[in-house]
Amino acid sequence: MASATQDFDTVSFRPALRPIKRVAGMVGICLLLAGCVTQRADVIISSDDAQTRDVMSQTIELVATRYIDPVGREQIVVNALDGLSTIDPNIRIGMTPDEIILGYNGKTVRNLALPAADSEEQDTLLWTELTLKGVGIYRVYSPDLRHADPLSVQSALVSGSIKNLDRYSRYEGPSQAETARTRRDGYIGVGVRLIGGDGYPVIKKVHEDSPAAKAGLNIGDQLISVNGINLYNRTASYASDLLHGEEGTRVSIEINGADSPVVTPVEIMRERVIGRTVFAEIRDNILIARIASFNSATAQALGDEILKADLYPGGLRGVILDLRGNRGGLLQQGVEVADLFIAGGPIANTRSRVMAARHIFKADAEDLTRGAPLVVLIDGRTASSAELVAAALQDRNRAVLIGSTSFGKGSVQAINDLSNKGTLTFTWSQMTAPSGYTFDRIGLFPSICTTADGVGPDEQIKSALAHRDDMVAVMTKWRNLDYQNEQARQDLRKVCPARQGVDENDIDIALELIKNLPGYKDLAQLPINEIADTFASQ
């Protein structure tokens, strides 16, 4: 079985997806395929079929057993073979109650019998072999498929398998998957980004606090060699691969400084390099922390900034958590960020038909800020685990939300590593806030809506306090929304329309609100939340 991690950085509205039923209504495939004369074809086997078989076996089993809504294995296989049409548009797939019908160039070329009905939940191998047989048959008829490389075939099959799930389930090939892994978990190296081309690779970026930064490397330096290998006219990716290696090992490089004619030898120890996601500053003893996304180091980095801010003369007066434009990231990191500000009790939970996807998240007993006033900035691009943080803090009356209605994504994705080093990501649970509501498709409603231009901080705060009862009424409707009523959903989101782009006025309002402690408390302690009993009973 593939390994899986939880991801919360994609946006998803999940329409119900029902398994294909073997009923007479599915007959009529001849309407799709112009001509139903079956022509016998031999199967062309590729030396790469073993890997494709492994990838498809993983895909079929994962989607059938772990996607948030039930999906029949036969539907997965039909969709997978139909995905081959991205390689050759002449490929068409149909189905009867008992067969998959392979069509090519307007004609039926082969009928493949479906496994017995009682095999569907028992033997993924049967469905995998059926998929491979279909690929082999299509190779006979399709020059494009015969000439396609294995990774392209696997991409077409896996992408086809999930194309009718939800719009955020996705397949990433090995290269894309590695980039995503690096974004989430970092990589082992020295911490530079290179530009290749004519001459020697040039350093484009030096990651903060990385081994390269500690060794004195700078933007514009030329990388002459790595472990004695001259890099003249070598690509950036080639040089980067040489810099990567096992954690704790040393790499010897030669650098030609940007402002120096001298080539300098440098020895650097490789470490895990994780991209920075927390950007902080202090104003009037108030910590302003922007979180760009959530990777494996986000919560630790934010905790460090809180502790440093508390050491300023006068201590920590308050925190502004800027989540505008934050599209999410790792679910667990969102939970840990919320936990920094909550002293015990619920943060969120996840609901799913899959036992492994059901979680109850609770805070430990310590609030790292010791109850300091907290404001969270959100906008129309605040999504996923960023919404998780804001929803938990708002529901627990721990923070005041300022900005606009957020994006509205309350689903959780599992990221599954496949045997070809690609990844299959699909939705497997839904997130609920402490009061029990889901923010999927509706988003979060701020206590101070700043979508009106030209209104100063004091006026915004006074207006919010004056219309506090109206705000409570909207939030109550928000948490009791009938999700089948599309018009009601749209009307609620229009109360404070989602907007994008960073507005400095939002920070000014947050600063003034923290300084106006009675006003802050009045907006933070809104009578809208009854913490769901499900957190205690599950």
Secondary structure as GFF3:
##gff-version 3
##sequence-region A 1 538
A	DSSP	beta_strand	4	7	.	.	.	ID=ss1
A	DSSP	three_ten_helix	24	26	.	.	.	ID=ss2
A	DSSP	three_ten_helix	29	31	.	.	.	ID=ss3
A	DSSP	alpha_helix	49	66	.	.	.	ID=ss4
A	DSSP	alpha_helix	73	82	.	.	.	ID=ss5
A	DSSP	three_ten_helix	83	86	.	.	.	ID=ss6
A	DSSP	beta_strand	91	95	.	.	.	ID=ss7
A	DSSP	beta_strand	99	104	.	.	.	ID=ss8
A	DSSP	beta_strand	107	113	.	.	.	ID=ss9
A	DSSP	three_ten_helix	117	119	.	.	.	ID=ss10
A	DSSP	alpha_helix	124	141	.	.	.	ID=ss11
A	DSSP	alpha_helix	143	147	.	.	.	ID=ss12
A	DSSP	alpha_helix	150	162	.	.	.	ID=ss13
A	DSSP	beta_strand	170	172	.	.	.	ID=ss14
A	DSSP	alpha_helix	174	185	.	.	.	ID=ss15
A	DSSP	beta_strand	187	189	.	.	.	ID=ss16
A	DSSP	beta_strand	192	195	.	.	.	ID=ss17
A	DSSP	beta_strand	202	206	.	.	.	ID=ss18
A	DSSP	alpha_helix	211	214	.	.	.	ID=ss19
A	DSSP	beta_strand	222	226	.	.	.	ID=ss20
A	DSSP	beta_strand	229	230	.	.	.	ID=ss21
A	DSSP	alpha_helix	236	243	.	.	.	ID=ss22
A	DSSP	beta_strand	250	256	.	.	.	ID=ss23
A	DSSP	beta_strand	263	269	.	.	.	ID=ss24
A	DSSP	beta_strand	271	273	.	.	.	ID=ss25
A	DSSP	beta_strand	278	283	.	.	.	ID=ss26
A	DSSP	beta_strand	286	291	.	.	.	ID=ss27
A	DSSP	alpha_helix	298	310	.	.	.	ID=ss28
A	DSSP	beta_strand	318	322	.	.	.	ID=ss29
A	DSSP	alpha_helix	331	339	.	.	.	ID=ss30
A	DSSP	beta_strand	345	351	.	.	.	ID=ss31
A	DSSP	three_ten_helix	355	357	.	.	.	ID=ss32
A	DSSP	beta_strand	359	363	.	.	.	ID=ss33
A	DSSP	beta_strand	374	378	.	.	.	ID=ss34
A	DSSP	alpha_helix	385	395	.	.	.	ID=ss35
A	DSSP	beta_strand	400	403	.	.	.	ID=ss36
A	DSSP	beta_strand	411	417	.	.	.	ID=ss37
A	DSSP	beta_strand	423	432	.	.	.	ID=ss38
A	DSSP	beta_strand	448	449	.	.	.	ID=ss39
A	DSSP	alpha_helix	457	466	.	.	.	ID=ss40
A	DSSP	alpha_helix	468	479	.	.	.	ID=ss41
A	DSSP	alpha_helix	486	495	.	.	.	ID=ss42
A	DSSP	alpha_helix	504	515	.	.	.	ID=ss43
A	DSSP	alpha_helix	517	524	.	.	.	ID=ss44
A	DSSP	alpha_helix	534	537	.	.	.	ID=ss45
###
